[in-house]
């Protein structure tokens, strides 16, 4: 055998794609990342407020499960975040980077408030709710389909387009609120008409049920329908899609309409089912957080229920902890940010394999020795 | 008119830092949506460094202005650069999704800045003297009338921003380093095949871009706002918009920043009611969208976003 050329410089490690990861292994890695993130968050908390390491976890749970009201709030927030996450999912699966969910939700919410404002008292409550529902969906769809049309026709960069649409939506909401608020405070009070009915005394229950149904529907749509198949193919490879005769433009536009409709529903639920008023911060960054939620769940609606629960749990718990430590409301943003870093990084270890040079050399040596032993045995046998 | 233009140049500095930094980053094919968060971190870093320096003086009014400015800039660049390093570690080495990573950094950065400014407000710490140092300008500014005011009446940071933008423009268009960087942003596989060290370029471009954007955050703190409460992140998103508006050219970003600054100032100059101001504030975003649409319809090579923008490069992928 020829001697190996010694390389001047061999890379320290070698990264390769990993295909053989089992589902339970992937979730184990994510769970590990979550645990590490929690520990780091505890450490950060004890740096900002000395001696609060143990208390941080206690408050985290107390803030979420402390009272029945907080549990309801948790479920409601999970439902809202999940709803927006569901909305961005079909588009993301198609690799259409829609970061404009914030704006689409806001426009849906604005439309809902508009109907409540102008129809209030002039029609039966049921009619108003129905009109609100349809108008919200339509407005969400319109706001989403504008970037989609340009993407389909001229390949306009959708990330930047949808990002800008968010701010247009925010300013539109501020404008309308200023027009409607009669007392000059620039804040729109509670609108008294067009409230979604509540089941029994549980105000949020209907919201949660609607989102749960939506989750199942979207799961079925993505998994079993022809539409779901088509958008997945477009996301994987546009050339393949073109080859098997999928009309890419149609798929892009159709999928974004669906995205917008679900965003509109989220806006409707936020206004008619929750706050009964509208302001520019109503979506509360959910449009952005939803992207993380959806991406972490690998665009699987069922897994999204889990990831959105985690995010909301951490957010609500750390907000409570921050208030208890008198660290202010931004404490939870820091904690959530750190949490995201760890979870995002964990995806790397799920998708890629890292081989270190030192280790692989050892393995090579062992392999060479084994081969040598085997050859010796073979030659010995031949001699006999 | 002169004062209007002066304010445009002065306030445009915020956007200019952010957009120059983002252009350098995007030229390497990485869409850093963490810029708003990074600007916040830069603001915190610069102010912390200056407050630390200020505390070493018994009488803060006697601080040497040069030292304050340099320490502030270095502090901002260091902290913002670290955030850029985090971003590039995630997206270049770990190949995580760029949008997701950027948004996480924005969440974190805004959180840190709000947290820190709440603390500072509660402790009653003032950076009045630091602000005085940054406000120093050419002594001749007041003596040569409107003309002098228009050119010589800014603080150091404004001139630095212009210098950085012009240097960046020169490096990107006229040097080998710039050519390599652009090649990476357009087609990393081809650039890799020619032997360019892609990882190194991407890291340097991202960290440098973040550090530059960080100075913009510092500018917000020491020149624009009079309290700690100012939404640096809003300026960050507008900086991302200016990148498109200036079709990925730092020299055009100078004009873009001024234009956006004028649009920012119009609502406070025009006599309209509170609600209609919101409609005027919408203009920069609408204009950006229109520019985005126009460049995609024209489909000219010179005005397109870098081809591989937003896509991570993995050598073993087909």
Contacts between the chains, C-beta under 8 A, distances in Angstrom:
chain1	res1	chain2	res2	distance
A	15	B	314	7.9
A	16	B	316	6.2
A	17	B	314	7.6
A	17	B	316	6.6
A	17	B	317	7.3
A	48	B	115	7.9
A	97	B	99	5.8
A	97	B	310	6.9
A	99	B	33	7.5
A	99	B	99	6.2
A	99	B	103	7.7
A	150	B	293	5.8
A	150	B	296	6.8
A	154	B	293	7.3
A	154	B	296	4.3
A	154	B	297	5.1
A	154	B	299	7.2
A	155	B	296	6.1
A	156	B	292	5.8
A	156	B	293	5.8
A	156	B	296	3.9
A	157	B	244	7.8
A	157	B	292	6.4
A	157	B	296	7.1
A	157	B	305	5.5
A	157	B	309	7.6
A	159	B	31	6.5
A	159	B	99	6.7
A	159	B	310	6.4
A	160	B	240	7.4
A	160	B	241	7.8
A	160	B	244	5.5
A	160	B	288	7.8
A	160	B	292	6.0
A	160	B	305	7.9
A	161	B	289	6.3
A	161	B	292	5.7
A	161	B	293	8.0
A	163	B	33	7.8
A	163	B	237	7.3
A	163	B	240	7.0
A	163	B	241	8.0
A	164	B	241	6.2
A	164	B	285	4.6
A	164	B	286	7.9
A	164	B	288	5.1
A	164	B	289	5.0
A	164	B	292	7.4
A	165	B	285	7.8
A	165	B	289	7.2
A	167	B	237	6.8
A	167	B	282	7.4
A	167	B	285	4.5
A	168	B	282	5.4
A	168	B	285	5.0
A	168	B	286	6.2
A	168	B	289	7.5
A	171	B	278	4.7
A	171	B	279	6.9
A	171	B	281	5.3
A	171	B	282	4.1
A	171	B	285	7.6
A	172	B	278	7.7
A	172	B	282	7.0
A	174	B	275	7.5
A	174	B	278	4.2
A	175	B	275	5.1
A	175	B	276	7.2
A	175	B	278	4.1
A	175	B	279	5.4
A	175	B	282	8.0
A	176	B	275	8.0
A	177	B	275	8.0
A	178	B	273	7.7
A	178	B	274	5.5
A	178	B	275	3.1
A	178	B	278	6.6
A	179	B	275	5.3
A	186	B	274	6.3
A	285	B	107	7.5
A	288	B	103	4.9
A	288	B	106	7.7
A	288	B	107	7.5
A	289	B	103	8.0
A	289	B	107	7.8
A	291	B	99	6.5
A	291	B	100	6.2
A	291	B	103	6.3
A	292	B	100	5.5
A	292	B	103	6.5
A	292	B	104	6.7
A	295	B	97	5.9
A	295	B	100	5.1
A	327	B	115	7.0
A	328	B	114	7.4
A	328	B	115	6.2
A	328	B	118	4.6
A	329	B	114	7.6
A	330	B	110	7.7
A	330	B	111	4.8
A	330	B	112	7.6
A	330	B	113	7.9
A	330	B	114	3.6
A	330	B	115	4.1
A	330	B	118	6.6
A	331	B	111	7.6
A	331	B	115	6.2
A	332	B	111	7.5
A	333	B	107	5.8
A	333	B	108	7.1
A	333	B	110	6.2
A	333	B	111	2.7
A	333	B	112	7.9
A	333	B	114	6.9
A	333	B	115	7.6
A	334	B	108	6.4
A	334	B	111	4.1
A	334	B	112	5.8
A	334	B	115	6.0
A	335	B	111	8.0
A	336	B	107	6.0
A	336	B	108	7.9
A	336	B	111	7.4
A	337	B	104	5.9
A	337	B	105	7.4
A	337	B	107	4.5
A	337	B	108	2.7
A	337	B	109	7.7
A	337	B	111	5.6
A	337	B	112	7.9
A	338	B	108	6.8
A	340	B	100	7.9
A	340	B	104	3.7
A	340	B	107	6.7
A	340	B	108	7.5
A	341	B	86	7.4
A	341	B	90	7.6
A	341	B	104	6.0
A	341	B	108	7.3
A	344	B	90	6.3
A	344	B	96	5.0
A	344	B	97	7.6
A	344	B	100	6.0
A	344	B	101	5.8
A	344	B	104	6.2
A	345	B	90	6.6
A	345	B	94	5.9
A	345	B	96	6.9
A	347	B	94	7.9
A	347	B	96	6.0
A	347	B	97	8.0
A	348	B	94	3.9
A	348	B	95	6.6
A	348	B	96	6.2
A	351	B	95	7.6
A	352	B	94	8.0
A	352	B	95	7.1
